[in-house]
Amino acid sequence: MCTAIIERDVRVTMRPRFKWRPYVLRAFFDTQLLIAESRGKIAHDFRVFFMGHTGSIEAKYTTNKSILPKMLTDEMYESFKKCQEFLDYENNIKQDEEIANQRVVSPEEFEELVLEGWQFLGNLPNGKIVIKNGRA
């Protein structure tokens, strides 16, 4: 299969939802998998493999052998499923909006802001309080 056909198929599949160029999709994918890796959802070698890279010298003996054992592909599949929350673009936007509507305040400020409609989310170890805008 030639590169142009793969590019066309990806573009046709993604175009209704995204206007991004393929390299932007690839950068988003890699960044989100990096975040998932930092949170223990996926192994580094799996992320490298999904990006199409050859990996380290160790990969020569594991994921870079062309034929992967079923146990390994099952493990990779399960790891990728754990990463889906990071790859859902709309979900990421909602989380960013939620974080934008949050504030960290002192206990004194908290009393005033609750009366203005802000909602309590939790206490921080330093005694400050996390609140969110109840009107947002």
N, C-alpha and C positions, 0 to 999 in steps of 0.2 A: 504494500500500500504506500503510495507516495505522500509526501508531506502536504502537498496542496489539497489532496482529498481529505486528509485528517483535519487540516485547518478549516476547510469548508464545512465539514461535519460539526466541528466544535462551534463554529460561528453560527450555523443554522440552529443548533441546539440552544446556544446561550443567548442569541440575539433578542428573542422576545423579552428576556428578563434583564439583560445587561447590554450596554453599548460599549463595554470595555474591549480593548484590544487583547489578543491572546497573551502577550507578555504581562499585561496588568492582571489578568486572571491568574497567571502562574505566580506572580509576586504575591497576590492575595493568598493563594493556596499555601505557598511556602511560609509566609508570615503566620498564618493561622495555625499551621502544623507546628511551627516553632513554639508558639504560645502553648499549644496542647502538649508538646514535648516538655516544656518547662513545668507543666503541672502534672507530669507523670502519666499522661494518657497514651503516649506512643513512644516507642523506642527510637533512638536517633537513627539507627540503621534502617528502620522502616521508613522514616521520613525521607531519608536520602534516596531510598529505593523508589518511593512514590514520585519523587521529583525527577527520576530518570538518570540520576548520577551514578557513577560507578562506586563511589564510597571509598573507604580506607582500604588498606591492604587486607584487613580482616574480612571485608566484604567478598574478597576473592574466594573465600572458603564457605561463605554463607549465602547471602542474597544475590551475589553476582554470578552464580553458577548456571544460570539460564533455566534449569529445572529445579523448582522449589518443592520440597516435600509437603504433602497435604497438611501435616501438623503445623508447619511454618505458615503456609497460606491461610489456614484457619486462624492462627494467632494474629497474623497481619490484618485479616478481615475484622476480627474482634477489636483490635486496636483502632482501626480506621472508624469503626462504628462509634467508639468513644470520642472521636474527634469531630463528629458531625455537628455538635453544638457550636464548635468554633468556626465551622465552614458555612453556617447558615447566615448569610449576609443580613437578612431582615432582622434576625434575632440579635445580631451584633449592633445594629442601629438602635433597636429598642433599648438594649442595655446601656449604650452610650447616652441615650436621652434620659434614662432613669438616673444615671450617675450625674448628669448635668443638672438634674432637679434636686440634688441632694446637697446638704451643707453640714459642716462640722461646726458646732457652736458650744459656747460655755453654758453651764447650768443657768446662769443669770439670763443670758439671751434666750434660752430655751422657753422660759415662761412667757415672754413677750410673743415669740414666734408661734407658739401653740395657739395663742388667742387669735392670731392672724390666719390660722388654718393649716399650719405646718404640722406634719405627723412624725411621731417618734419612731426611729428605726432601731436604735441600739446605743449602748454605752461603749466608749473606747477605754482602754486601760489607763489613759492619762486623765480620765475624769470628764472629758468632753463628750458631747452627745451628737449622734448622727440623726439628722431629720430630713424629710423630703417634703417638697411642696405638695400639699394636698389638692391644690387647684390645677396642677399641671396635668 
